[in-house]
Amino acid sequence: MPSHRRRSGPSAAVVWTATAITFAVSFGVRSHRPLDPASAQPAPTATPTPSVVQRVIGAPIECDVRLLVEPRDSAVTVGTRITVAVAEEVACPNHLQDAAVVVFLGGAEPAAQPAIAAAIDVLGRVIDDSPDTPLAVIDAAAPASPVAWANTHATRRAALDALAAGPFDRRLSGERWAIGLRAASAALAARPPNRRPVLVVLDGLRPPAFEVQARTELQSVAAAVRDGVGRSLLIDLSADGWLASFVGQIASLAVTGFDGRGLREPAVVAEGVQRAADGLAGKFDGILLVVSWVAGLWQSVPGSASPLPSSEFEGFAQWRMSPRSRPGREEFAIVLESVATGSAPFNVVFFAIRDSKVVAQRSVQRNACIHPPGADATFCLPTPEPTITSGPSPTRMPTGTGDPTRTRTPTPAPTRTSRLTPTPTPTRTPRPTLTRRPTATAVVHGVVWLPIGYVMSDLEPAAGSTAAGSTAD
């Protein structure tokens, strides 16, 4: 009976990713004119100005994503059509919800007043998206006073407007800066017990003295905010970015920020602060969804994709969408027709993007077998190699002449006694057994990394080895 099992063909789908590569090729032309020494000097390279997106600093706040893909593993007859349906739902934490916010203003110079006012205006609008959020304002240049919480839109706006009005000739020492920050920390410690702390630090001028004291106090307060399940947002509008350069050292303390060094245009500053604050509010820029299949075995049905993909080529389709035009849950579909037999899995890859950084990702593969009529899923199983069975070994007849039934007793050869004294065999002291200290396994994005020298039998199953915050069904 002829076998219906597949002999050859692709075994896995390829996930397509779009990568832009630019090749720069320069050609030299030989000249017979004398070389000018001045022209031989390399031209100065201009430092590119970072975009607003690149100025959002700190570790991105990650989101959860749920990805549902149908059909599950399946087997179909060649010529059959299937509908690949994908449903995704992204949930980013809103750290301004159920929070108490303290806005701290440090040093500044008069030239930074328009930029600082634009930043404060954006902060007010973002905080107003959570109407019941209490707000306290700490001005490091003002005399110490009791903290007053603003709990309504009108009182919050009045407190922020007073801060934006100045004065802005604020050359504060690091010691004065640290004293004001301690007042902000005390305000957060006195927040309502059902509120998480959120600290916003706004500064426009490096302290002329005791800068280390200011940095040390900031690190201590940020750690306390992190321990209270809160976050800190640093907005640096100074000329040299003294505060932004510190964010990378304390990013593990749940600190993000905006590097606005040298920026004086209010519109540009407002855009950057909006992006940084949107991360706290649980917003993101958009999504990228890619469905890929084995070209040559599957073929997409023209016009079947819903919604209309951003691009579609042989072997994959992708959707790019903005969250402003989509609900929390989005569904996608495309119809594939089987055109040849073989193992034909398809893949679904999802990304959520904020400020050009991936804040959520998930991938799912579904196995599919395309078989001829009358066959089933076993068609796609690999054909086993033939097994060669050896027969019994033939009995060998004794060699030599004479009667084969006669048994001969071999005569032992005479032994020769050695006159030499036998040398004793040296004994080797066994080395102590090296006991390997247990090494913890690392789980990174759902992948278990084994320590060098271990085999799988040496390890116990790792708890929580799936990627946190991402599920697929």
C-alpha positions in Angstrom: 0.0 0.0 0.0 1.5 3.4 -0.9 2.3 5.6 2.0 0.6 9.0 2.3 3.3 10.4 4.6 5.0 13.5 3.5 8.5 13.1 2.2 9.7 16.7 2.0 8.7 20.3 2.5 9.1 23.2 4.9 8.8 22.4 8.5 8.2 25.8 10.1 6.8 29.1 9.3 9.0 32.1 9.0 8.2 35.2 11.1 8.7 38.2 8.8 10.0 41.4 10.3 10.5 44.6 8.5 14.1 45.9 8.7 15.4 48.9 6.8 19.1 48.7 5.9 20.9 51.6 4.2 24.2 50.9 2.4 26.5 53.9 2.0 29.2 53.4 -0.7 31.8 56.1 -1.5 34.2 56.1 -4.4 37.5 57.9 -4.6 38.7 59.7 -7.7 42.4 60.1 -8.3 43.4 63.7 -9.0 46.7 64.9 -10.5 46.5 68.2 -8.8 48.6 68.8 -5.6 46.9 67.9 -2.4 45.8 70.9 -0.2 46.8 70.1 3.4 43.7 72.0 4.6 41.4 69.8 2.5 43.0 66.7 3.9 41.6 67.3 7.4 38.4 65.4 8.1 35.2 67.5 8.2 33.8 68.0 11.7 30.9 65.6 12.4 27.8 67.4 13.7 26.1 65.7 16.7 22.6 64.8 15.7 19.9 66.4 17.8 17.8 63.8 19.6 14.1 63.8 18.7 11.4 64.3 21.2 10.8 60.6 21.4 14.4 59.9 22.1 14.3 62.4 25.0 11.9 60.2 27.0 14.3 58.4 29.3 14.3 55.6 31.9 13.1 52.0 31.7 9.8 51.8 29.8 6.7 50.9 31.9 5.6 47.4 30.6 2.1 46.4 29.8 0.1 43.2 29.8 -1.2 41.6 26.6 -3.6 38.8 26.0 -3.5 37.1 22.6 -6.1 34.7 21.3 -5.4 32.8 18.1 -7.8 30.5 16.1 -7.8 27.8 14.8 -5.7 25.7 17.1 -3.5 22.9 15.7 -5.4 21.4 12.8 -5.3 19.1 9.8 -7.0 20.0 6.5 -7.4 18.6 3.0 -5.5 20.4 0.3 -7.8 23.0 -1.2 -9.5 23.8 2.1 -9.7 27.4 3.3 -9.3 28.4 6.9 -9.8 31.7 8.7 -7.0 32.8 11.0 -8.7 34.9 13.7 -6.6 37.0 16.2 -8.0 38.9 19.2 -5.6 41.0 21.3 -6.1 43.1 24.4 -3.5 45.3 25.9 -3.7 46.6 29.5 -1.1 49.2 30.7 -1.0 50.2 34.3 -2.3 53.7 35.1 -0.1 54.9 37.9 -2.1 58.1 38.2 -5.2 56.2 39.2 -5.7 56.0 42.9 -2.5 58.1 43.4 -1.5 61.2 45.3 0.8 63.4 43.3 3.4 65.9 44.5 5.0 68.3 42.0 8.4 69.6 43.1 10.0 72.6 41.4 13.7 73.1 42.0 16.1 75.6 40.4 15.5 77.7 37.3 16.6 80.7 35.4 14.4 83.4 33.7 15.1 82.1 30.2 13.4 78.8 31.1 10.2 80.3 32.3 8.1 79.6 29.1 9.3 76.0 28.9 8.6 75.4 32.6 5.2 76.9 32.3 4.4 74.7 29.3 5.5 71.6 31.3 3.3 72.6 34.3 0.3 73.1 32.0 0.7 69.6 30.5 1.0 68.1 34.0 -2.2 69.7 35.1 -4.1 68.3 32.1 -2.8 64.8 32.6 -3.6 64.8 36.3 -7.1 66.1 35.5 -7.8 62.9 33.5 -8.1 61.3 37.0 -10.5 63.8 38.5 -10.2 62.6 42.2 -6.4 62.7 42.3 -5.1 64.8 45.2 -2.2 67.2 44.4 0.4 69.0 46.5 2.9 71.5 45.2 6.4 72.0 46.7 8.4 75.1 45.7 12.0 74.6 46.8 12.6 78.4 46.6 9.7 79.3 48.8 9.7 79.4 52.6 8.7 76.2 54.3 4.9 75.9 54.9 2.4 73.2 55.8 1.5 71.0 52.8 -2.0 71.7 51.4 -3.7 69.0 49.2 -5.8 70.2 46.3 -8.6 67.7 45.6 -10.7 69.5 42.9 -10.0 70.7 39.4 -10.2 74.3 40.5 -7.8 74.0 43.4 -5.3 71.9 41.5 -5.2 74.4 38.7 -4.8 77.3 41.1 -1.8 75.6 42.8 -0.1 74.8 39.5 -0.8 78.3 38.1 0.9 79.8 41.1 3.9 77.6 40.6 4.1 78.5 36.9 4.0 82.3 37.7 7.5 82.2 39.2 9.8 83.8 40.2 12.3 82.1 38.0 15.6 83.5 39.1 16.1 80.5 41.3 19.7 79.7 41.8 19.3 77.1 44.6 22.2 75.3 46.2 22.1 71.6 46.4 21.5 71.9 50.1 18.4 74.1 49.6 17.3 71.7 46.8 17.6 68.7 49.1 15.6 70.5 51.9 12.8 71.1 49.5 12.8 67.5 48.3 12.6 66.3 51.8 9.4 68.4 52.2 8.0 66.7 49.1 8.9 63.3 50.6 7.2 64.3 53.9 4.1 65.3 51.9 4.0 61.9 50.2 4.4 60.1 53.5 1.3 62.0 54.8 -0.8 61.1 51.8 -4.2 59.4 52.3 -3.6 55.7 53.1 -5.5 54.5 50.0 -3.3 56.5 47.6 -0.1 55.4 45.9 2.7 58.0 45.8 3.7 59.8 42.6 6.6 62.3 42.6 7.1 64.8 39.8 10.5 66.7 39.9 10.8 69.7 37.6 14.1 71.5 37.4 15.8 74.0 35.1 19.2 74.9 36.6 22.1 72.9 38.0 22.8 73.7 41.7 25.9 75.9 41.8 27.1 74.0 45.0 26.4 70.8 46.9 25.1 69.0 43.8 26.0 65.6 45.3 23.8 66.4 48.2 20.8 67.0 45.9 21.5 63.8 44.0 21.8 61.7 47.2 18.5 63.1 48.5 16.8 62.4 45.2 17.9 58.8 45.2 16.7 58.3 48.8 13.3 59.8 48.1 12.8 57.9 44.8 13.6 54.6 46.7 10.9 55.5 49.3 8.4 56.2 46.5 9.2 52.9 44.8 8.8 51.1 48.1 5.4 52.6 48.4 4.4 51.0 45.0 4.7 54.4 43.3 6.7 56.0 40.6 8.8 59.2 40.0 8.9 61.4 37.0 11.9 63.7 36.4 11.6 66.6 33.9 15.0 68.3 33.2 14.8 71.6 31.4 18.3 72.8 32.4 20.9 73.9 29.9 23.3 71.0 30.6 20.9 68.1 31.6 22.4 67.6 35.1 19.3 65.9 36.3 18.6 63.8 33.2 22.1 62.3 33.3 21.2 60.9 36.7 18.1 59.1 35.6 20.1 56.1 34.2 21.7 55.5 37.6 18.4 55.4 39.4 16.1 53.9 36.7 15.7 50.8 38.8 13.9 52.9 41.4 10.9 53.2 39.1 12.1 56.5 37.6 11.3 57.8 34.2 11.7 61.2 32.8 12.2 63.7 30.0 15.5 65.1 28.9 14.7 68.6 27.8 18.2 70.0 28.1 18.6 73.1 26.0 15.0 73.2 24.9 13.2 76.5 25.2 10.4 76.1 22.7 7.2 75.6 24.7 5.5 73.5 22.1 8.4 71.0 21.9 8.6 70.8 25.7 4.9 70.3 26.0 5.1 67.3 23.5 7.9 65.7 25.4 6.3 66.1 28.8 3.1 64.8 27.4 4.8 61.6 26.2 6.6 61.1 29.5 3.4 61.6 31.5 1.4 59.4 29.2 3.6 56.5 30.2 2.5 57.1 33.8 -1.1 57.2 32.7 -0.9 53.8 31.0 -1.1 55.0 27.4 1.0 53.8 24.4 1.6 54.9 20.9 0.3 51.9 18.8 0.5 48.3 18.0 2.1 46.1 15.4 0.6 42.7 14.5 2.2 40.3 12.1 0.6 37.0 10.8 3.0 34.8 8.8 2.5 31.5 7.0 4.5 29.1 4.8 4.4 30.6 1.3 3.9 27.8 -1.3 1.6 25.8 1.0 -0.8 28.6 2.1 -2.0 31.4 0.0 -4.0 34.4 1.3 -7.4 35.0 -0.3 -7.4 38.5 -1.8 -9.6 41.0 0.0 -10.2 38.6 2.9 -8.2 40.4 5.6 -10.1 42.5 8.2 -9.4 45.2 8.9 -7.4 46.2 5.9 -3.7 45.4 6.6 -1.0 48.1 6.5 0.9 45.8 4.1 0.5 42.3 2.7 3.0 40.2 0.8 3.5 36.6 -0.1 3.9 34.8 3.3 2.7 37.5 5.7 0.4 40.4 6.5 0.9 43.1 9.1 -1.3 45.7 10.8 -0.1 48.9 12.4 -2.7 50.8 14.4 -2.9 53.7 16.7 -4.7 53.2 20.1 -6.6 56.5 19.6 -8.7 54.8 16.9 -9.2 51.4 18.5 -10.9 50.0 21.6 -9.2 48.1 24.3 -9.8 44.8 22.5 -9.2 44.5 18.8 -9.9 41.6 16.4 -8.1 40.7 13.1 -8.8 38.0 10.5 -7.4 36.7 7.2 -8.5 33.7 5.1 -5.8 31.3 3.9 -6.2 28.7 1.2 -4.1 25.5 1.2 -2.5 25.0 -2.2 0.0 22.2 -1.5 0.5 19.4 1.0 2.9 19.4 3.9 3.5 20.6 7.4 2.4 24.3 7.3 2.4 26.1 10.6 1.5 29.8 10.9 2.7 32.4 13.4 1.2 35.4 15.0 3.5 38.1 16.6 2.2 41.1 18.5 4.0 44.3 19.8 2.8 47.3 21.7 5.0 50.4 21.2 5.5 53.5 23.3 8.2 56.1 22.5 9.8 53.7 20.0 10.2 51.1 22.7 8.4 47.7 23.0 6.3 47.7 26.1 4.4 44.4 25.4 5.0 41.5 23.1 3.7 38.1 22.5 4.0 35.4 19.8 1.9 32.3 19.1 2.5 29.4 16.7 -0.2 27.1 15.4 0.7 23.8 13.8 -1.3 22.7 10.7 -1.0 19.7 8.4 -2.2 19.9 4.8 -2.8 16.4 3.5 -4.2 14.9 0.2 -7.8 13.6 0.1 -8.2 10.4 2.0 -5.3 11.0 4.3 -5.1 12.4 7.8 -2.7 14.3 10.1 -0.3 11.3 10.1 0.6 12.4 6.5 2.8 15.1 8.0 4.7 12.8 10.3 8.3 12.1 9.2 8.8 8.7 7.5 10.7 6.4 9.9 14.0 5.0 8.6 14.0 1.2 7.7 15.4 -1.1 10.5 17.9 -3.8 9.4 17.5 -7.1 11.5 20.5 -9.4 11.6 20.0 -13.2 11.6 21.6 -15.8 13.9 25.4 -16.2 13.6 26.5 -19.4 11.7 28.2 -22.2 13.8 31.9 -22.4 13.0 33.4 -25.9 12.6 36.7 -26.6 14.4 39.7 -26.2 12.2 42.4 -28.8 11.5 42.4 -32.5 10.5 41.1 -35.6 12.3 37.9 -36.7 13.8 35.8 -33.6 14.7 34.1 -35.6 17.5 37.4 -36.2 19.2 38.1 -33.8 22.0 41.6 -32.6 22.4 43.0 -31.4 25.7 45.5 -28.6 25.1 48.8 -29.0 26.8 49.8 -25.9 28.8 53.0 -24.2 27.9 55.7 -24.3 30.6 55.9 -21.2 32.7 59.2 -19.3 33.1 60.0 -17.9 36.5 61.3 -14.4 36.4 64.5 -13.7 38.4 63.6 -10.0 38.8 61.9 -8.7 41.9 58.4 -7.6 40.9 58.0 -3.8 41.2 55.1 -2.9 43.4 52.3 -0.9 41.6 52.1 2.6 43.0 48.8 3.5 44.6 47.3 6.9 43.7 45.4 8.8 46.4 42.0 9.6 45.0 41.1 13.3 44.7 38.4 14.6 46.8 35.1 14.8 45.1 34.2 18.3 44.0 30.7 19.2 45.2 29.1 21.7 42.8 27.3 24.5 44.6 23.8 24.8 43.4 23.4 27.6 40.8 20.1 29.3 40.4 18.5 29.2 37.0 17.6 32.5 35.3 14.2 32.9 33.7 14.2 35.7 31.1 11.1 36.3 29.1 9.9 32.8 29.6 13.3 31.2 28.6 15.1 29.1 31.2 18.9 29.7 31.0 20.9 26.8 32.3 24.2 27.3 34.2 27.3 25.9 32.4 28.1 22.3 33.3 24.6 21.3 34.2 22.3 18.9 32.4 18.6 19.0 32.5 18.4 16.1 35.1 20.3 18.3 37.6 17.6 20.9 37.6 14.2 21.0 39.3 11.3 22.5 37.4 11.5 26.3 37.7 8.5 28.0 39.2 7.0 30.8 37.2 8.9 30.0 34.0 6.3 31.7 31.8 6.6 35.3 30.8 4.9 37.5 33.3 2.1 39.6 32.1 1.7 37.9 28.7 -0.7 35.1 28.0 -1.8 33.2 24.9 -4.6 30.8 24.3 
